[in-house]
Amino acid sequence: MAIGTHNLKRFFSQYKILALLFAIAVIWLFFGQLTDGAFLTPRNFSNLLRQMAITGMLASGMVFIIISGEIDLSVGASLGLLGGIAAIMDYTYHFPVPVTIVTVIVLGVGIGLFNGYWVAYLRVPSFIVSLAGFLAFRGLLLGLTKGTTVPLESPALVMIGQAYLPTMFGNLLGLGLFALMAVLTFRTRSGRAQHGLAVSPLWQDAVKLVVIGAVIVGFVYTLNLYEGIPVPVLVTLIILGIFSFLAKQTVFGRRIYSVGSNLEATRLSGVNVRMVKMLVFGLMGLMCAFAGLTTTARLAAGSPSAGTLGELDAIASCFIGGASSRGGVGTVYGALIGALIMASLDNGMSMIGVESFWQMIVKGAILLLAVWIDVISGAGSER
């Protein structure tokens, strides 16, 4: 039994992302079989990725919150509130689209910094602060919309959630994404070698890049078979690139991991841990703004129920993607893979007619399993 647990611990510590990709393949094949191939069509794949994009935006910010040792339960309500404000500004007050977008982004960052100030400087537990935000933001949304759906009237705003990229632009995007991954891989190798740390064999990184290249080619080709890459997916990929660079290549990113790993030691080393935590919540607010705009644009309306349970999907995505409940561990790409798993389950179970209560039970069981794996693997060092 001890040997089995040890082997399981070693496997999930070293091959966590590979195991997640394998899980996605199994899920897709399973639903593809049950739907006679309908799940695997380019049209459904495009719809699946648009669903994933919104959860992915939230998960990209949430993973930094979790890495820093905190939690945010208000992101779904914040998403709904910010999306509702965008709809009201557009339909009721006829603001220009750029003004609406900038206003929502500023409000989102402000909400995040407000939450972060209460957590970092006033020392109120993040669970309580975000729970209060969950209630307050949902109440504000109901008050502003009066419990009714607010339509959009600006086609430019609707395009944020419904437009597609031209085929040529999608091809260039795929090429740029592969180049970015190659640069990050070799910069990481160079940095580890420069600091005298162990460097993986060159062939391993080369194989990893080949696999990444194959995935990108398949991704772009499949989406181009339908109408091209959806704009929300483009935004999510840009967030992935920027946040991955932030986490791996900047001092601020390293401090987030350090704060989550050992808060007191980080503070004693001279780092302003309060500022780091507040800024992390500010990033979360920015992601709520993006997700709120995308949700409202996709629905072409601001709904009083928008973002319901969004915080749970985002948190589950992070833990499924390898973030540790103890803090200090997690990756943006892992969180996005987790979001893809959650979206695949939602999409597949809906297609085969699984009732909504069973969908919630399945997702809850998967979240519990993911955290259990984190516990038995000793919070692997995947970063």
N, C-alpha and C positions, 0 to 999 in steps of 0.2 A: 504493500500500500504506500509506504514511504517512497519507494522507488518510483511508483507511478505518479505520485504527486510532484516529485522532483522533476521528472521528465516533462510533465505538463507545465510546470513553472518555467523550465528552461525553454520549452517550445514557444509559449506565448510571450516570453520576454524577448526572444530573438526574432520571431517570425510573425509578430502581431498583425502588421499591415498585410503581409502575404496571406495570412489566415482570413482576414476580412475580405480581401479580393476574391479568395476562393469561395467565401460565404455568399458574396454577391453573385458569382457565377452559378452557384447551386440554386439560389433563389430565383434567378432569371430562367434557368432551365426548368425548374419546377413549375413556375407559373406559365412558362411558354408551353409546356406539355399540357397543363390543365386548360389552357385557353386555345388549344389547337394553333399555336403560333401567333395569335393576335397580340399577346404581350410583347413579342419581340419585333413587331413592325416598326419601321422608322417613325411613323406618326405617334405611336404610343411611347416610343423612346423619347421623342421630343417633348411630349406632354409630361413624362416622368421627370425629365431633367428640369422642366420649368417648375414642377412641384418641389423638387429638391432644392432649387435655387433659393427659395425663401427661407426654408429651414437651414440651408447652408450658410446664408448670411448671418442668421442669428447664432448658429453654432460657431462661426468664425470668431465672433466676439466672445461668446460664452466660454470657449476653450481657454482664453486668456484669464477670464474670471476664475475658472476652476483651477488653473495652474497657479494662480496667486493665492489659492487657499480659500476663496470666497464662493458665493453662489448668488444668482440673480433670478428671482421668481417673477419679476415684473415685466419681462421682455415681451411676452405675448400681449399684455394689456398696453404696453408702450407702443408696440407695433400698431395695434388697433387705433389708439388715440392719434398717433402721428398720421396714419393713413386717413383717418376721419377728418383731421385738420386740413390735409391736402385737398380732400374732396370739397369741404366747405369753402376753402379759399378759391377753388376753381369754379364751382357751380353757383354759390351764393354771392360771392364778392367779385368774381371775374378777374382775379389777379393774373398777371402774365405767368406763364408756366415757369420760366427761370426764377421768378420771385417766389413762387410756391415751393419749388424744389429747395432753394437756398434756405427759406424760412423753416421748412420741415427739418432739414439737416441741422441747422443751428439749434432748434428746439430739442432735437434728439440728443445732440452732444450735451446741451444744457441739462436735460433730464439725467443723463448718465453721470455727469459731474456732480449734480445735486445728490444723487444716490451715493456716489463715491465719497463725497464730503462727509455725509452722515456716518459712513462705515469707517473711513480712514481717520478723520479728525475728531468726530464726536463719539467714536468707539461703540456705536450701536451695531450689534451683529447683523451681517448682511442678510441673513435669513429674515429678520424682522423688518429691516429697511425695505427689502424687495417685496415682502408680503404686504406691507403698507402701501407700496407703490402699485402692486397688483390690484388692490381694492380701489385706491384713489384714481388711478388712470382709467380703470374700467368704468368707474362712476362718472368721471369727466367725459368720457366718450359717449355714454348714454345721455348725459345732459346736453352735450353739444349737438348731437344728432337727433335728440328727442326720441330716441329709440327707432328711428326710421333710416332706411338706406338713402344715402345722398349720391346721386349720379354724377359722373364726370361729363363735361361738355367739350373739353379741349382734346382734339385728336393727338396732339403732340405728347400730352401726358399719358394718354392710353397706350401710346407706342412703347413706353418704358416697359410695360408688362406684356405686350402682345406682338411687338415687331420682331423680325428676323433679320440676320445679317446676310448680305449677298454672298454667293458661293466663293468668289475670289477672296473676299475679306476673311471668310472663315478659314480658308486654306492658309492665308498669311498669318492668321491668329494661331493656328495649330503649329506652324513653323516657329513663330516667336515663342510660344509656350515651351516647345522642346528646347530651344536655344537657352531659355531662362533656366530650365531644369538642369541642363548640362553645365551652365556657368555656376549655378549654386552647388552642384555636386563637386566640381573640381575646386571651387573656392573652399569648400569644407575640407576636402583632402589636403589642400595646401595649408590651410590654417592649422589643422591637427598636426601635420608634419612639422610646421614651424614651431609649435609649442611642445614638441617632443611626445605627442600622444600617439597611440596606436592608430595606424591607418589600414583600412581594409585593402585586400589585394585589388589591383587595378581591374582585373577581369570581372570581379564582382560588381564594381560600379559600371563597367561597360555593359554587362548583362542587364543591370537595372535600367540603364538608359535605353537599351534596345527594347525592353519590355514597355517602358514609358512611351517610346516612339510608336510602338505598335498600337498601344491603347489610344494615343492621340489620333493616329491615322484612322483607326476604326471609328472613333468618336466623331471626327469631322466628316468622314465619308458617310456614315449612317445618317447624321443630321442633314447633310446636303441632299440626301435622297428624298427628304420631305420638303422643307422650305428653307433650310439653313439653320444656323445656330441662333436660338432665341436670345434676345437682348438680356433678359435676366441671367441666363447662363454665362454670357460674356462678362457681366458685372461680377458674378461669383468667381469666375476664373481670374479676373483682375485682382479681386480681394485675396484670393488664394496666393497669387504671386507676391503681392505687397506684404501681406501678413506673414508669409513664410520667410521673406527677406527680413522683416522686422524681428521675427523670433530668433533667427539664426545668425544674422549678420550685424545686429546693432547692440549697443550697450543697454538700451532700454529693454530689449527682448531678453537679454541675459539676466537683467535685474528682475524681471517678472518671474522667471524660473527660480531665481535665488530667493525671492521673497516667499514663494510657495514652498520651497524646500526647507529653509531655515530662516524664519523671520528675524529672530533675535540676532543671529550671527550676521545677517545682512545689515541690520540696523547698526550694529557695533562697528561694521566695516566702513561706515560713513554714508551709506545709501539712504536717501530720503524715502523710506518705505511708504510713508503716508501718501506722498505725491505719486509714487508708482501705482499704488492701489487706486487712487482717485482717477488717474489717467486711464487705467484699465477699464474702469466703469464708463469713462468718457468714450472710449472705443466701442464699448457695448452699446451705448446710446446712438452712436453713429450707425452701427449695424441695424439697430431698430428703425432708424429713419429710412435707410435703404430698403429694408424689408417692408416697412409700412407703405412707402411709395410704390414698390413693386406689386404688393398685394392689391392696393387700391386700383392701380393701373390695369392689372390682370383682370380684375372683376369689373372694371370700368365704373366703379362705385365705391363709396366708403360705407362699410357695413358695421353696425354696432356690435356684431359678433366676430368681427375680424380678429385674428390672432388668438382665438380661444384655444387653449392647450398648447400654444406655440412654444411656451417656455419649457414644457415637458419634453417635446420633441427635440428642442435644441440641447437640453441637458442630456437626454438619452443618447443623442448623436455623439456628443463629446465622450461619454463613458464607453459607448460601443467602439468609438474610434481610438481608444487607448488612453484617454485622460484618467488620472488617478483621483480617487475620492479624497486622498490625503494631500493633494496639491503637489506642485513641482514637476509634474509629468504631463505631457500631452503635445499634440501637433495640430496645426491647422488642417493639413491634408488628411489626417486621421479623422478629425471632426467632420470633414466633408464626406469622407467615405462612410462614416456613420450616418450622416444625413441621407446619403444615397440608399443605404440599407433601409432606413426608416421609410423613405419615399417609395422604395420598391415594394415593401410590405403593404403599405397603404394602397398603392396602385393595383398590385396583384390581387389582394384580397377583395378590393372593390370590384374588379373585373370578374371574379368568380362568384360574386354574390355573397361573400361572408358578411354577416350582420355586424353592425358597428360595435356592439358590446364585445364581440369576439375579437375584433381588431384591437381594441384597447387591452384586452386580456393578453393577447399575444405580444404586443409591444411592451407591456409591463413585465412579462416573463423574460423577454429578451434583455430589458434593462437590468433586471435582477441578476441574470446570468452574466452580463458584461461586468458588473461590479464584483461579482463573486470571482470571476477570472482575474480581475485586478488584484483582489485580495490574495488569492493563492499564488499569483505570479510575483508578489512582492513589489508591485508597481514598477514594471520594467523600465529601463532607462531610454526608451525610444523618444527621441526629441527631434 
